[in-house]
Amino acid sequence: MKATIGFGFFLLFLAGIALVTLKGRQLAEFGMSGGGAGLTGASWRPVVIGNAAIPEDSGMYISFEVDGSIKGHGGCNGFFGSLQQTEFGIKVGPLGATGIACDDSTMGRETEFFEAVQETTSFQVTPGNMRLLNDKGYILAEFVGGPKQVLVQ
């Protein structure tokens, strides 16, 4: 009987090690997790924010760095922040940004972009495409780009 109980505890121990190992592998491969490979080391250009199409020449992009930071450009201002994995997904921010003023249209689009990024709790990545999602699973923004693709000079 003692041998059976001891073997059961040994199996639980091995399962715990496997879980920790897989969690670490997920972080390394997916860059903070979220549903797809290729997030870190990648630059992404938004094509849709909310329901609005974003012009290709908007100058907007977001980059996810290996160290867990994010940076980008909102069309008028550069921004930076952090990306953390949580128990239920991801947490972005707080974001910081430069303080340049632009025309109302650009500033409005930039504000929507920053809000979408900060509301993100998960993401979906497929080759060349990424979606940011909120806690209800609604798509906040859609992007094109990916690893090793230069989007902004």
Sequence and secondary structure as in RCSB ss.txt:
>XXXX:A:sequence
MKATIGFGFFLLFLAGIALVTLKGRQLAEFGMSGGGAGLTGASWRPVVIGNAAIPEDSGMYISFEVDGSIKGHGG
CNGFFGSLQQTEFGIKVGPLGATGIACDDSTMGRETEFFEAVQETTSFQVTPGNMRLLNDKGYILAEFVGGPKQV
LVQ
>XXXX:A:secstr
 HHHHHHHHHHHHHHHHHHHHHHHHHHHHHTS SS S  TTEEEEEEEETTEE  GGG EEEEE TTSEEEEEES
SSEEEEEEEE SSSEEE   EE      HHHHHHHHHHHHHHHH  EEEEETTEEEEE TT  EEEEEEEEET  
   
